[in-house]
Amino acid sequence: MKKAIVTGGAHGIGRVIVNQLASEGWHVGILDLNVADVERDESCRKIVLLFLQMCQM
């Protein structure tokens, strides 16, 4: 089973990469600041959403 993590995968080029990998049967993890749009997408059955929160210390 092929697996990938795509940073910035919720929008733009990252989202295109996520969709392509998922359509080829990959299990994909998205690491992004905003995954709200991806959570509403019913086609994301093989995609794991990882929320990244940046903070300054």
N, CA, C, O and CB atoms as a CASP TS submission, in Angstrom:
PFRMAT TS
TARGET T0000
AUTHOR 0000-0000-0000
METHOD Language model
MODEL 1
PARENT N/A
ATOM      1  N   MET     1       0.838  -1.168   0.000  1.00  0.00           N
ATOM      2  CA  MET     1       0.000   0.000   0.000  1.00  0.00           C
ATOM      3  C   MET     1       0.894   1.246   0.000  1.00  0.00           C
ATOM      4  O   MET     1       1.774   1.381   0.850  1.00  0.00           O
ATOM      5  CB  MET     1      -0.959  -0.010   1.217  1.00  0.00           C
ATOM      6  N   LYS     2       0.668   2.141  -0.942  1.00  0.00           N
ATOM      7  CA  LYS     2       1.453   3.360  -1.050  1.00  0.00           C
ATOM      8  C   LYS     2       0.862   4.433  -0.147  1.00  0.00           C
ATOM      9  O   LYS     2      -0.358   4.573  -0.048  1.00  0.00           O
ATOM     10  CB  LYS     2       1.510   3.848  -2.513  1.00  0.00           C
ATOM     11  N   LYS     3       1.742   5.195   0.517  1.00  0.00           N
ATOM     12  CA  LYS     3       1.313   6.255   1.418  1.00  0.00           C
ATOM     13  C   LYS     3       2.122   7.512   1.143  1.00  0.00           C
ATOM     14  O   LYS     3       3.295   7.442   0.777  1.00  0.00           O
ATOM     15  CB  LYS     3       1.462   5.822   2.892  1.00  0.00           C
ATOM     16  N   ALA     4       1.479   8.668   1.324  1.00  0.00           N
ATOM     17  CA  ALA     4       2.169   9.944   1.120  1.00  0.00           C
ATOM     18  C   ALA     4       1.607  10.982   2.070  1.00  0.00           C
ATOM     19  O   ALA     4       0.446  10.905   2.471  1.00  0.00           O
ATOM     20  CB  ALA     4       2.034  10.423  -0.346  1.00  0.00           C
ATOM     21  N   ILE     5       2.439  11.959   2.433  1.00  0.00           N
ATOM     22  CA  ILE     5       2.003  13.133   3.175  1.00  0.00           C
ATOM     23  C   ILE     5       2.293  14.335   2.291  1.00  0.00           C
ATOM     24  O   ILE     5       3.413  14.514   1.812  1.00  0.00           O
ATOM     25  CB  ILE     5       2.723  13.250   4.577  1.00  0.00           C
ATOM     26  N   VAL     6       1.270  15.159   2.080  1.00  0.00           N
ATOM     27  CA  VAL     6       1.419  16.351   1.239  1.00  0.00           C
ATOM     28  C   VAL     6       1.265  17.578   2.124  1.00  0.00           C
ATOM     29  O   VAL     6       0.198  17.814   2.690  1.00  0.00           O
ATOM     30  CB  VAL     6       0.371  16.367   0.070  1.00  0.00           C
ATOM     31  N   THR     7       2.334  18.359   2.241  1.00  0.00           N
ATOM     32  CA  THR     7       2.235  19.607   2.987  1.00  0.00           C
ATOM     33  C   THR     7       1.581  20.649   2.086  1.00  0.00           C
ATOM     34  O   THR     7       1.878  20.732   0.894  1.00  0.00           O
ATOM     35  CB  THR     7       3.640  20.090   3.483  1.00  0.00           C
ATOM     36  N   GLY     8       0.689  21.439   2.671  1.00  0.00           N
ATOM     37  CA  GLY     8      -0.045  22.426   1.876  1.00  0.00           C
ATOM     38  C   GLY     8      -1.050  21.777   0.950  1.00  0.00           C
ATOM     39  O   GLY     8      -1.367  22.319  -0.108  1.00  0.00           O
ATOM     40  N   GLY     9      -1.556  20.609   1.345  1.00  0.00           N
ATOM     41  CA  GLY     9      -2.424  19.838   0.462  1.00  0.00           C
ATOM     42  C   GLY     9      -3.892  20.215   0.461  1.00  0.00           C
ATOM     43  O   GLY     9      -4.682  19.575  -0.233  1.00  0.00           O
ATOM     44  N   ALA    10      -4.287  21.230   1.212  1.00  0.00           N
ATOM     45  CA  ALA    10      -5.700  21.607   1.269  1.00  0.00           C
ATOM     46  C   ALA    10      -6.129  22.475   0.094  1.00  0.00           C
ATOM     47  O   ALA    10      -7.311  22.514  -0.246  1.00  0.00           O
ATOM     48  CB  ALA    10      -5.984  22.334   2.556  1.00  0.00           C
ATOM     49  N   HIS    11      -5.186  23.168  -0.527  1.00  0.00           N
ATOM     50  CA  HIS    11      -5.527  24.102  -1.606  1.00  0.00           C
ATOM     51  C   HIS    11      -4.450  24.112  -2.682  1.00  0.00           C
ATOM     52  O   HIS    11      -3.334  23.640  -2.465  1.00  0.00           O
ATOM     53  CB  HIS    11      -5.724  25.519  -1.048  1.00  0.00           C
ATOM     54  N   GLY    12      -4.792  24.648  -3.827  1.00  0.00           N
ATOM     55  CA  GLY    12      -3.834  24.902  -4.900  1.00  0.00           C
ATOM     56  C   GLY    12      -3.156  23.658  -5.437  1.00  0.00           C
ATOM     57  O   GLY    12      -3.769  22.601  -5.586  1.00  0.00           O
ATOM     58  N   ILE    13      -1.864  23.816  -5.724  1.00  0.00           N
ATOM     59  CA  ILE    13      -1.090  22.721  -6.310  1.00  0.00           C
ATOM     60  C   ILE    13      -1.055  21.510  -5.380  1.00  0.00           C
ATOM     61  O   ILE    13      -1.121  20.370  -5.839  1.00  0.00           O
ATOM     62  CB  ILE    13       0.337  23.184  -6.623  1.00  0.00           C
ATOM     63  N   GLY    14      -0.951  21.755  -4.085  1.00  0.00           N
ATOM     64  CA  GLY    14      -0.952  20.654  -3.128  1.00  0.00           C
ATOM     65  C   GLY    14      -2.212  19.826  -3.217  1.00  0.00           C
ATOM     66  O   GLY    14      -2.163  18.600  -3.129  1.00  0.00           O
ATOM     67  N   ARG    15      -3.350  20.491  -3.392  1.00  0.00           N
ATOM     68  CA  ARG    15      -4.632  19.777  -3.503  1.00  0.00           C
ATOM     69  C   ARG    15      -4.683  18.942  -4.777  1.00  0.00           C
ATOM     70  O   ARG    15      -5.216  17.832  -4.776  1.00  0.00           O
ATOM     71  CB  ARG    15      -5.809  20.772  -3.479  1.00  0.00           C
ATOM     72  N   VAL    16      -4.134  19.472  -5.853  1.00  0.00           N
ATOM     73  CA  VAL    16      -4.082  18.717  -7.116  1.00  0.00           C
ATOM     74  C   VAL    16      -3.255  17.448  -6.924  1.00  0.00           C
ATOM     75  O   VAL    16      -3.638  16.378  -7.396  1.00  0.00           O
ATOM     76  CB  VAL    16      -3.480  19.588  -8.263  1.00  0.00           C
ATOM     77  N   ILE    17      -2.136  17.565  -6.239  1.00  0.00           N
ATOM     78  CA  ILE    17      -1.287  16.406  -5.974  1.00  0.00           C
ATOM     79  C   ILE    17      -2.027  15.380  -5.117  1.00  0.00           C
ATOM     80  O   ILE    17      -1.977  14.181  -5.391  1.00  0.00           O
ATOM     81  CB  ILE    17       0.016  16.841  -5.280  1.00  0.00           C
ATOM     82  N   VAL    18      -2.720  15.865  -4.070  1.00  0.00           N
ATOM     83  CA  VAL    18      -3.501  14.972  -3.204  1.00  0.00           C
ATOM     84  C   VAL    18      -4.546  14.214  -4.014  1.00  0.00           C
ATOM     85  O   VAL    18      -4.666  12.995  -3.886  1.00  0.00           O
ATOM     86  CB  VAL    18      -4.184  15.770  -2.074  1.00  0.00           C
ATOM     87  N   ASN    19      -5.299  14.921  -4.842  1.00  0.00           N
ATOM     88  CA  ASN    19      -6.350  14.283  -5.637  1.00  0.00           C
ATOM     89  C   ASN    19      -5.777  13.254  -6.610  1.00  0.00           C
ATOM     90  O   ASN    19      -6.359  12.186  -6.799  1.00  0.00           O
ATOM     91  CB  ASN    19      -7.142  15.339  -6.407  1.00  0.00           C
ATOM     92  N   GLN    20      -4.639  13.572  -7.227  1.00  0.00           N
ATOM     93  CA  GLN    20      -4.024  12.645  -8.174  1.00  0.00           C
ATOM     94  C   GLN    20      -3.562  11.373  -7.466  1.00  0.00           C
ATOM     95  O   GLN    20      -3.814  10.263  -7.936  1.00  0.00           O
ATOM     96  CB  GLN    20      -2.840  13.315  -8.888  1.00  0.00           C
ATOM     97  N   LEU    21      -2.888  11.544  -6.340  1.00  0.00           N
ATOM     98  CA  LEU    21      -2.415  10.371  -5.600  1.00  0.00           C
ATOM     99  C   LEU    21      -3.580   9.507  -5.120  1.00  0.00           C
ATOM    100  O   LEU    21      -3.536   8.282  -5.234  1.00  0.00           O
ATOM    101  CB  LEU    21      -1.560  10.807  -4.404  1.00  0.00           C
ATOM    102  N   ALA    22      -4.627  10.147  -4.582  1.00  0.00           N
ATOM    103  CA  ALA    22      -5.787   9.400  -4.094  1.00  0.00           C
ATOM    104  C   ALA    22      -6.475   8.654  -5.232  1.00  0.00           C
ATOM    105  O   ALA    22      -6.934   7.526  -5.052  1.00  0.00           O
ATOM    106  CB  ALA    22      -6.783  10.344  -3.406  1.00  0.00           C
ATOM    107  N   SER    23      -6.547   9.283  -6.402  1.00  0.00           N
ATOM    108  CA  SER    23      -7.192   8.607  -7.541  1.00  0.00           C
ATOM    109  C   SER    23      -6.384   7.407  -8.022  1.00  0.00           C
ATOM    110  O   SER    23      -6.930   6.502  -8.654  1.00  0.00           O
ATOM    111  CB  SER    23      -7.386   9.589  -8.698  1.00  0.00           C
ATOM    112  N   GLU    24      -5.083   7.396  -7.725  1.00  0.00           N
ATOM    113  CA  GLU    24      -4.222   6.269  -8.086  1.00  0.00           C
ATOM    114  C   GLU    24      -4.162   5.205  -6.985  1.00  0.00           C
ATOM    115  O   GLU    24      -3.412   4.236  -7.094  1.00  0.00           O
ATOM    116  CB  GLU    24      -2.817   6.769  -8.393  1.00  0.00           C
ATOM    117  N   GLY    25      -4.956   5.392  -5.924  1.00  0.00           N
ATOM    118  CA  GLY    25      -5.035   4.388  -4.879  1.00  0.00           C
ATOM    119  C   GLY    25      -4.147   4.629  -3.673  1.00  0.00           C
ATOM    120  O   GLY    25      -4.122   3.810  -2.755  1.00  0.00           O
ATOM    121  N   TRP    26      -3.420   5.729  -3.656  1.00  0.00           N
ATOM    122  CA  TRP    26      -2.561   6.051  -2.518  1.00  0.00           C
ATOM    123  C   TRP    26      -3.407   6.444  -1.313  1.00  0.00           C
ATOM    124  O   TRP    26      -4.509   6.972  -1.462  1.00  0.00           O
ATOM    125  CB  TRP    26      -1.580   7.186  -2.880  1.00  0.00           C
ATOM    126  N   HIS    27      -2.886   6.184  -0.125  1.00  0.00           N
ATOM    127  CA  HIS    27      -3.458   6.725   1.105  1.00  0.00           C
ATOM    128  C   HIS    27      -2.664   7.997   1.390  1.00  0.00           C
ATOM    129  O   HIS    27      -1.440   7.961   1.514  1.00  0.00           O
ATOM    130  CB  HIS    27      -3.391   5.681   2.324  1.00  0.00           C
ATOM    131  N   VAL    28      -3.376   9.123   1.493  1.00  0.00           N
ATOM    132  CA  VAL    28      -2.716  10.426   1.536  1.00  0.00           C
ATOM    133  C   VAL    28      -3.010  11.142   2.846  1.00  0.00           C
ATOM    134  O   VAL    28      -4.152  11.178   3.303  1.00  0.00           O
ATOM    135  CB  VAL    28      -3.159  11.291   0.352  1.00  0.00           C
ATOM    136  N   GLY    29      -1.975  11.709   3.443  1.00  0.00           N
ATOM    137  CA  GLY    29      -2.117  12.577   4.602  1.00  0.00           C
ATOM    138  C   GLY    29      -1.901  14.012   4.169  1.00  0.00           C
ATOM    139  O   GLY    29      -0.930  14.318   3.478  1.00  0.00           O
ATOM    140  N   ILE    30      -2.807  14.898   4.575  1.00  0.00           N
ATOM    141  CA  ILE    30      -2.672  16.320   4.268  1.00  0.00           C
ATOM    142  C   ILE    30      -2.233  17.032   5.537  1.00  0.00           C
ATOM    143  O   ILE    30      -2.859  16.893   6.587  1.00  0.00           O
ATOM    144  CB  ILE    30      -4.011  16.921   3.714  1.00  0.00           C
ATOM    145  N   LEU    31      -1.162  17.787   5.432  1.00  0.00           N
ATOM    146  CA  LEU    31      -0.678  18.610   6.537  1.00  0.00           C
ATOM    147  C   LEU    31      -0.823  20.058   6.096  1.00  0.00           C
ATOM    148  O   LEU    31      -0.115  20.512   5.197  1.00  0.00           O
ATOM    149  CB  LEU    31       0.821  18.264   6.925  1.00  0.00           C
ATOM    150  N   ASP    32      -1.744  20.787   6.729  1.00  0.00           N
ATOM    151  CA  ASP    32      -2.031  22.148   6.278  1.00  0.00           C
ATOM    152  C   ASP    32      -2.552  22.995   7.422  1.00  0.00           C
ATOM    153  O   ASP    32      -3.008  22.478   8.442  1.00  0.00           O
ATOM    154  CB  ASP    32      -3.043  22.134   5.131  1.00  0.00           C
ATOM    155  N   LEU    33      -2.477  24.307   7.237  1.00  0.00           N
ATOM    156  CA  LEU    33      -3.007  25.243   8.233  1.00  0.00           C
ATOM    157  C   LEU    33      -4.535  25.289   8.205  1.00  0.00           C
ATOM    158  O   LEU    33      -5.157  25.561   9.231  1.00  0.00           O
ATOM    159  CB  LEU    33      -2.440  26.645   7.997  1.00  0.00           C
ATOM    160  N   ASN    34      -5.146  25.031   7.057  1.00  0.00           N
ATOM    161  CA  ASN    34      -6.591  25.126   6.919  1.00  0.00           C
ATOM    162  C   ASN    34      -7.113  23.913   6.166  1.00  0.00           C
ATOM    163  O   ASN    34      -6.956  23.822   4.949  1.00  0.00           O
ATOM    164  CB  ASN    34      -6.989  26.428   6.196  1.00  0.00           C
ATOM    165  N   VAL    35      -7.730  22.982   6.879  1.00  0.00           N
ATOM    166  CA  VAL    35      -8.259  21.781   6.233  1.00  0.00           C
ATOM    167  C   VAL    35      -9.787  21.777   6.187  1.00  0.00           C
ATOM    168  O   VAL    35     -10.385  20.757   5.844  1.00  0.00           O
ATOM    169  CB  VAL    35      -7.765  20.540   6.958  1.00  0.00           C
ATOM    170  N   ALA    36     -10.424  22.889   6.522  1.00  0.00           N
ATOM    171  CA  ALA    36     -11.887  22.948   6.582  1.00  0.00           C
ATOM    172  C   ALA    36     -12.519  22.587   5.235  1.00  0.00           C
ATOM    173  O   ALA    36     -13.520  21.872   5.203  1.00  0.00           O
ATOM    174  CB  ALA    36     -12.341  24.346   7.014  1.00  0.00           C
ATOM    175  N   ASP    37     -11.959  23.065   4.137  1.00  0.00           N
ATOM    176  CA  ASP    37     -12.522  22.773   2.816  1.00  0.00           C
ATOM    177  C   ASP    37     -12.384  21.301   2.460  1.00  0.00           C
ATOM    178  O   ASP    37     -13.262  20.741   1.803  1.00  0.00           O
ATOM    179  CB  ASP    37     -11.845  23.626   1.752  1.00  0.00           C
ATOM    180  N   VAL    38     -11.317  20.678   2.876  1.00  0.00           N
ATOM    181  CA  VAL    38     -11.091  19.266   2.574  1.00  0.00           C
ATOM    182  C   VAL    38     -12.062  18.402   3.365  1.00  0.00           C
ATOM    183  O   VAL    38     -12.545  17.396   2.845  1.00  0.00           O
ATOM    184  CB  VAL    38      -9.636  18.865   2.888  1.00  0.00           C
ATOM    185  N   GLU    39     -12.356  18.763   4.592  1.00  0.00           N
ATOM    186  CA  GLU    39     -13.259  17.981   5.432  1.00  0.00           C
ATOM    187  C   GLU    39     -14.652  17.876   4.816  1.00  0.00           C
ATOM    188  O   GLU    39     -15.360  16.899   5.059  1.00  0.00           O
ATOM    189  CB  GLU    39     -13.350  18.598   6.821  1.00  0.00           C
ATOM    190  N   ARG    40     -15.056  18.872   4.022  1.00  0.00           N
ATOM    191  CA  ARG    40     -16.379  18.856   3.417  1.00  0.00           C
ATOM    192  C   ARG    40     -16.424  18.081   2.098  1.00  0.00           C
ATOM    193  O   ARG    40     -17.498  17.889   1.529  1.00  0.00           O
ATOM    194  CB  ARG    40     -16.846  20.268   3.188  1.00  0.00           C
ATOM    195  N   ASP    41     -15.290  17.645   1.621  1.00  0.00           N
ATOM    196  CA  ASP    41     -15.202  16.960   0.334  1.00  0.00           C
ATOM    197  C   ASP    41     -15.452  15.466   0.523  1.00  0.00           C
ATOM    198  O   ASP    41     -14.654  14.783   1.165  1.00  0.00           O
ATOM    199  CB  ASP    41     -13.820  17.201  -0.323  1.00  0.00           C
ATOM    200  N   GLU    42     -16.545  14.957  -0.026  1.00  0.00           N
ATOM    201  CA  GLU    42     -16.916  13.551   0.143  1.00  0.00           C
ATOM    202  C   GLU    42     -15.997  12.592  -0.615  1.00  0.00           C
ATOM    203  O   GLU    42     -16.012  11.391  -0.348  1.00  0.00           O
ATOM    204  CB  GLU    42     -18.339  13.343  -0.310  1.00  0.00           C
ATOM    205  N   SER    43     -15.200  13.102  -1.556  1.00  0.00           N
ATOM    206  CA  SER    43     -14.329  12.218  -2.341  1.00  0.00           C
ATOM    207  C   SER    43     -13.055  11.854  -1.582  1.00  0.00           C
ATOM    208  O   SER    43     -12.244  11.078  -2.087  1.00  0.00           O
ATOM    209  CB  SER    43     -13.965  12.881  -3.668  1.00  0.00           C
ATOM    210  N   CYS    44     -12.866  12.388  -0.399  1.00  0.00           N
ATOM    211  CA  CYS    44     -11.628  12.169   0.364  1.00  0.00           C
ATOM    212  C   CYS    44     -11.739  10.979   1.302  1.00  0.00           C
ATOM    213  O   CYS    44     -11.608  11.137   2.516  1.00  0.00           O
ATOM    214  CB  CYS    44     -11.274  13.413   1.163  1.00  0.00           C
ATOM    215  N   ARG    45     -11.972   9.817   0.773  1.00  0.00           N
ATOM    216  CA  ARG    45     -12.119   8.632   1.612  1.00  0.00           C
ATOM    217  C   ARG    45     -10.781   8.013   1.998  1.00  0.00           C
ATOM    218  O   ARG    45     -10.692   7.339   3.024  1.00  0.00           O
ATOM    219  CB  ARG    45     -12.962   7.607   0.901  1.00  0.00           C
ATOM    220  N   LYS    46      -9.749   8.227   1.205  1.00  0.00           N
ATOM    221  CA  LYS    46      -8.433   7.658   1.503  1.00  0.00           C
ATOM    222  C   LYS    46      -7.466   8.730   1.985  1.00  0.00           C
ATOM    223  O   LYS    46      -6.250   8.568   1.893  1.00  0.00           O
ATOM    224  CB  LYS    46      -7.862   6.957   0.268  1.00  0.00           C
ATOM    225  N   ILE    47      -8.018   9.831   2.500  1.00  0.00           N
ATOM    226  CA  ILE    47      -7.188  10.965   2.885  1.00  0.00           C
ATOM    227  C   ILE    47      -7.331  11.234   4.372  1.00  0.00           C
ATOM    228  O   ILE    47      -8.444  11.315   4.891  1.00  0.00           O
ATOM    229  CB  ILE    47      -7.563  12.215   2.076  1.00  0.00           C
ATOM    230  N   VAL    48      -6.205  11.372   5.056  1.00  0.00           N
ATOM    231  CA  VAL    48      -6.175  11.707   6.475  1.00  0.00           C
ATOM    232  C   VAL    48      -5.837  13.191   6.595  1.00  0.00           C
ATOM    233  O   VAL    48      -4.896  13.672   5.964  1.00  0.00           O
ATOM    234  CB  VAL    48      -5.137  10.818   7.257  1.00  0.00           C
ATOM    235  N   LEU    49      -6.605  13.910   7.404  1.00  0.00           N
ATOM    236  CA  LEU    49      -6.402  15.342   7.566  1.00  0.00           C
ATOM    237  C   LEU    49      -5.620  15.632   8.838  1.00  0.00           C
ATOM    238  O   LEU    49      -5.988  15.174   9.919  1.00  0.00           O
ATOM    239  CB  LEU    49      -7.742  16.075   7.587  1.00  0.00           C
ATOM    240  N   LEU    50      -4.559  16.383   8.707  1.00  0.00           N
ATOM    241  CA  LEU    50      -3.736  16.751   9.853  1.00  0.00           C
ATOM    242  C   LEU    50      -3.683  18.269   9.926  1.00  0.00           C
ATOM    243  O   LEU    50      -3.186  18.922   9.009  1.00  0.00           O
ATOM    244  CB  LEU    50      -2.299  16.140   9.748  1.00  0.00           C
ATOM    245  N   PHE    51      -4.196  18.833  11.018  1.00  0.00           N
ATOM    246  CA  PHE    51      -4.214  20.278  11.181  1.00  0.00           C
ATOM    247  C   PHE    51      -2.898  20.733  11.791  1.00  0.00           C
ATOM    248  O   PHE    51      -2.455  20.188  12.803  1.00  0.00           O
ATOM    249  CB  PHE    51      -5.407  20.721  12.056  1.00  0.00           C
ATOM    250  N   LEU    52      -2.283  21.715  11.186  1.00  0.00           N
ATOM    251  CA  LEU    52      -1.027  22.273  11.663  1.00  0.00           C
ATOM    252  C   LEU    52      -1.277  23.672  12.167  1.00  0.00           C
ATOM    253  O   LEU    52      -1.764  24.522  11.421  1.00  0.00           O
ATOM    254  CB  LEU    52       0.046  22.272  10.556  1.00  0.00           C
ATOM    255  N   GLN    53      -0.954  23.928  13.414  1.00  0.00           N
ATOM    256  CA  GLN    53      -1.101  25.270  13.968  1.00  0.00           C
ATOM    257  C   GLN    53       0.285  25.831  14.239  1.00  0.00           C
ATOM    258  O   GLN    53       1.076  25.239  14.973  1.00  0.00           O
ATOM    259  CB  GLN    53      -1.965  25.258  15.268  1.00  0.00           C
ATOM    260  N   MET    54       0.568  26.975  13.639  1.00  0.00           N
ATOM    261  CA  MET    54       1.847  27.627  13.825  1.00  0.00           C
ATOM    262  C   MET    54       1.726  28.640  14.956  1.00  0.00           C
ATOM    263  O   MET    54       0.727  29.352  15.052  1.00  0.00           O
ATOM    264  CB  MET    54       2.319  28.305  12.519  1.00  0.00           C
ATOM    265  N   CYS    55       2.727  28.704  15.798  1.00  0.00           N
ATOM    266  CA  CYS    55       2.733  29.715  16.851  1.00  0.00           C
ATOM    267  C   CYS    55       4.160  30.204  17.058  1.00  0.00           C
ATOM    268  O   CYS    55       5.132  29.512  16.755  1.00  0.00           O
ATOM    269  CB  CYS    55       2.142  29.151  18.177  1.00  0.00           C
ATOM    270  N   GLN    56       4.246  31.394  17.573  1.00  0.00           N
ATOM    271  CA  GLN    56       5.554  31.988  17.810  1.00  0.00           C
ATOM    272  C   GLN    56       5.859  31.882  19.299  1.00  0.00           C
ATOM    273  O   GLN    56       5.020  32.211  20.138  1.00  0.00           O
ATOM    274  CB  GLN    56       5.603  33.474  17.325  1.00  0.00           C
ATOM    275  N   MET    57       7.052  31.426  19.618  1.00  0.00           N
ATOM    276  CA  MET    57       7.412  31.269  21.029  1.00  0.00           C
ATOM    277  C   MET    57       8.541  32.189  21.391  1.00  0.00           C
ATOM    278  O   MET    57       8.983  32.200  22.540  1.00  0.00           O
ATOM    279  CB  MET    57       7.796  29.830  21.338  1.00  0.00           C
TER
END
